[in-house]
């Protein structure tokens, strides 16, 4: 059977190492990444320090090996110059060949020559091959060619290859040159390289240890402490004892510690407040359920009262029924804040004076009561708004004013007043609700219109102002506190809706 017709499909092709080609395998980068994760930040810092020190040593070694080669040749040239002076002083032919060889062996050269003036003399020599593998002039050698020649000597030349070296010749000579074998020079260069390598390893180990300790103390340990604080806080964010401790450091680590501690403090406070609000919401839900049942019972009683023929009952019963219906509706929508959006306003022309009067009646403020209700509404003023929503706004604002004035004893209508004014300014209607109470506290001003924070009285939850602000914003309007007034004055601005000209023309055409 052909291999490709196997019931299990073609067998994976295997490489020379026996691994099936195309199968998943761990790459070198994957192994390196796993090693880095196992080492952690401290281990990676240590490896990086060792690598950087070794790189620095390599950069130092490259020019130093070139200088070592030139210095070694200069020493041989200096010895050759001394020998040249001895050979030059002897009468021609008076130096025995054995002495000449001893002199050459002492300086490690095959030949010594010196040029004086126009004369170039070969002072001593042994049997030489026909070619010289490398020439070096130690008097003037550029840096880059010297480095290149040093590595050629170290790696490309053999021990038996010859090098011609030229150097200065003091005491009247122009230059001294020698021919020597590359073996001793290469052996000296390899020995120097081994010494540099060993020294580099020692320096790298010491430097890496010192840098590692410094970085570990200055950065790694603080980061580990910060990371541990984050992990502990994540396990129990509502626990204030899990907040990170701040050290006395003033550098970037200290800034991180302080900012982390501040963030965790704010978050713990926020979570504690959320838990408190959740408990409050549950309690309000229970109260809301029972209160709605009580209001339903009151509504049934009011329906019976509406059937009594007494004129006074017939006068007040419709208002009582309407008030109870609104109370039930408000009770059902109280918990909508923060959980669901208010419905879009059903905007229609609203007579502001009738709206304000119904708000007064809903608040239970009598015309001859201890708190005086003053209205200053432009005659015939209308606003483009949702009647029920704007009534809720005025009732919430008025209830805050009543609560601010009620603690006074005795109440004086000339002193304790709530004033509601309204006027049109172009395309907007401006309403102002003012009272002559003690005004707002600094905490209420800081968290104005924030639910459960911006209460204007002790023990309040600040939900009324938050609901009023949300309803005003649904109308595209603005609500703000007027500064510099007696008591507290809130200004409400409700703009008219933009007119759709196409719809207006269609309406006129149908009319």
Secondary structure in CASP SS format (residue, H / E / C, confidence):
PFRMAT SS
TARGET T0000
AUTHOR 0000-0000-0000
METHOD secondary structure of the structure
MODEL  1
X C 1.00
X C 1.00
X H 1.00
X H 1.00
X H 1.00
X C 1.00
X C 1.00
X C 1.00
X C 1.00
X C 1.00
X C 1.00
X C 1.00
X C 1.00
X E 1.00
X C 1.00
X C 1.00
X C 1.00
X C 1.00
X C 1.00
X E 1.00
X C 1.00
X C 1.00
X C 1.00
X C 1.00
X C 1.00
X C 1.00
X C 1.00
X H 1.00
X H 1.00
X H 1.00
X H 1.00
X H 1.00
X H 1.00
X H 1.00
X H 1.00
X H 1.00
X H 1.00
X H 1.00
X H 1.00
X H 1.00
X H 1.00
X H 1.00
X H 1.00
X H 1.00
X H 1.00
X H 1.00
X H 1.00
X H 1.00
X H 1.00
X H 1.00
X H 1.00
X H 1.00
X H 1.00
X H 1.00
X H 1.00
X H 1.00
X H 1.00
X H 1.00
X H 1.00
X H 1.00
X H 1.00
X H 1.00
X H 1.00
X H 1.00
X H 1.00
X H 1.00
X H 1.00
X H 1.00
X H 1.00
X H 1.00
X H 1.00
X H 1.00
X H 1.00
X H 1.00
X H 1.00
X H 1.00
X H 1.00
X H 1.00
X H 1.00
X H 1.00
X H 1.00
X H 1.00
X H 1.00
X H 1.00
X H 1.00
X H 1.00
X H 1.00
X H 1.00
X H 1.00
X C 1.00
X C 1.00
X C 1.00
X C 1.00
X C 1.00
X C 1.00
X C 1.00
X H 1.00
X H 1.00
X H 1.00
X H 1.00
X H 1.00
X H 1.00
X H 1.00
X H 1.00
X H 1.00
X H 1.00
X H 1.00
X C 1.00
X C 1.00
X C 1.00
X E 1.00
X E 1.00
X E 1.00
X E 1.00
X E 1.00
X E 1.00
X C 1.00
X C 1.00
X E 1.00
X E 1.00
X E 1.00
X E 1.00
X E 1.00
X E 1.00
X E 1.00
X C 1.00
X C 1.00
X C 1.00
X C 1.00
X C 1.00
X C 1.00
X C 1.00
X C 1.00
X E 1.00
X E 1.00
X E 1.00
X E 1.00
X C 1.00
X C 1.00
X C 1.00
X C 1.00
X C 1.00
X H 1.00
X H 1.00
X H 1.00
X H 1.00
X H 1.00
X H 1.00
X H 1.00
X H 1.00
X H 1.00
X H 1.00
X H 1.00
X H 1.00
X H 1.00
X C 1.00
X C 1.00
X C 1.00
X C 1.00
X C 1.00
X C 1.00
X E 1.00
X E 1.00
X E 1.00
X E 1.00
X E 1.00
X E 1.00
X E 1.00
X C 1.00
X C 1.00
X C 1.00
X C 1.00
X C 1.00
X C 1.00
X E 1.00
X E 1.00
X E 1.00
X E 1.00
X E 1.00
X E 1.00
X E 1.00
X H 1.00
X H 1.00
X H 1.00
X H 1.00
X H 1.00
X H 1.00
X H 1.00
X H 1.00
X H 1.00
X H 1.00
X H 1.00
X H 1.00
X H 1.00
X H 1.00
X H 1.00
X H 1.00
X H 1.00
X H 1.00
X H 1.00
X H 1.00
X H 1.00
X H 1.00
X H 1.00
X H 1.00
X H 1.00
X H 1.00
X H 1.00
X H 1.00
X H 1.00
X H 1.00
X H 1.00
X H 1.00
X H 1.00
X H 1.00
X H 1.00
X H 1.00
X H 1.00
X H 1.00
X H 1.00
X H 1.00
X H 1.00
X H 1.00
X H 1.00
X H 1.00
X H 1.00
X H 1.00
X H 1.00
X H 1.00
X H 1.00
X H 1.00
X H 1.00
X H 1.00
X H 1.00
X H 1.00
X C 1.00
X C 1.00
X C 1.00
X C 1.00
X H 1.00
X H 1.00
X H 1.00
X C 1.00
X C 1.00
X C 1.00
X C 1.00
X C 1.00
X C 1.00
X C 1.00
X C 1.00
X C 1.00
X H 1.00
X H 1.00
X H 1.00
X H 1.00
X H 1.00
X H 1.00
X H 1.00
X H 1.00
X H 1.00
X H 1.00
X H 1.00
X H 1.00
X H 1.00
X H 1.00
X H 1.00
X H 1.00
X H 1.00
X H 1.00
X H 1.00
X H 1.00
X H 1.00
X H 1.00
X H 1.00
X H 1.00
X H 1.00
X H 1.00
X H 1.00
X H 1.00
X H 1.00
X H 1.00
X H 1.00
X H 1.00
X H 1.00
X H 1.00
X H 1.00
X H 1.00
X H 1.00
X H 1.00
X H 1.00
X H 1.00
X H 1.00
X H 1.00
X H 1.00
X H 1.00
X H 1.00
X H 1.00
X H 1.00
X H 1.00
X H 1.00
X H 1.00
X H 1.00
X H 1.00
X H 1.00
X H 1.00
X C 1.00
X C 1.00
X C 1.00
X C 1.00
X C 1.00
X H 1.00
X H 1.00
X H 1.00
X H 1.00
X H 1.00
X H 1.00
X H 1.00
X H 1.00
X H 1.00
X H 1.00
X H 1.00
X H 1.00
X H 1.00
X H 1.00
X H 1.00
X H 1.00
X H 1.00
X H 1.00
X H 1.00
X H 1.00
X H 1.00
X H 1.00
X H 1.00
X H 1.00
X H 1.00
X H 1.00
X C 1.00
X C 1.00
X C 1.00
X C 1.00
X C 1.00
X C 1.00
X C 1.00
X C 1.00
X C 1.00
X C 1.00
X C 1.00
X E 1.00
X E 1.00
X E 1.00
X E 1.00
X H 1.00
X H 1.00
X H 1.00
X H 1.00
X H 1.00
X H 1.00
X H 1.00
X H 1.00
X H 1.00
X H 1.00
X H 1.00
X H 1.00
X C 1.00
X C 1.00
X C 1.00
X C 1.00
X C 1.00
X C 1.00
X C 1.00
X C 1.00
X E 1.00
X E 1.00
X E 1.00
X E 1.00
X E 1.00
X E 1.00
X C 1.00
X C 1.00
X C 1.00
X C 1.00
X E 1.00
X E 1.00
X E 1.00
X E 1.00
X C 1.00
X H 1.00
X H 1.00
X H 1.00
X H 1.00
X H 1.00
X H 1.00
X H 1.00
X H 1.00
X H 1.00
X H 1.00
X H 1.00
X H 1.00
X H 1.00
X H 1.00
X H 1.00
X H 1.00
X H 1.00
X H 1.00
X H 1.00
X H 1.00
X C 1.00
X C 1.00
X C 1.00
X C 1.00
X C 1.00
X C 1.00
X C 1.00
X C 1.00
X C 1.00
X C 1.00
X E 1.00
X E 1.00
X E 1.00
X E 1.00
X E 1.00
X E 1.00
X E 1.00
X E 1.00
X E 1.00
X C 1.00
X C 1.00
X E 1.00
X E 1.00
X E 1.00
X E 1.00
X E 1.00
X E 1.00
X E 1.00
X E 1.00
X C 1.00
X C 1.00
X C 1.00
X C 1.00
X C 1.00
X C 1.00
X H 1.00
X H 1.00
X H 1.00
X H 1.00
X H 1.00
X C 1.00
X C 1.00
X C 1.00
X C 1.00
X C 1.00
X C 1.00
X C 1.00
X C 1.00
X C 1.00
X C 1.00
X C 1.00
X C 1.00
X C 1.00
X C 1.00
X C 1.00
X C 1.00
X H 1.00
X H 1.00
X H 1.00
X H 1.00
X H 1.00
X H 1.00
X H 1.00
X H 1.00
X H 1.00
X H 1.00
X H 1.00
X H 1.00
X C 1.00
X C 1.00
X C 1.00
X E 1.00
X E 1.00
X E 1.00
X E 1.00
X C 1.00
X C 1.00
X C 1.00
X C 1.00
X C 1.00
X C 1.00
X E 1.00
X E 1.00
X E 1.00
X E 1.00
X E 1.00
X E 1.00
X E 1.00
X E 1.00
X C 1.00
X C 1.00
X C 1.00
X C 1.00
X C 1.00
X H 1.00
X H 1.00
X H 1.00
X H 1.00
X H 1.00
X H 1.00
X H 1.00
X H 1.00
X H 1.00
X H 1.00
X C 1.00
END
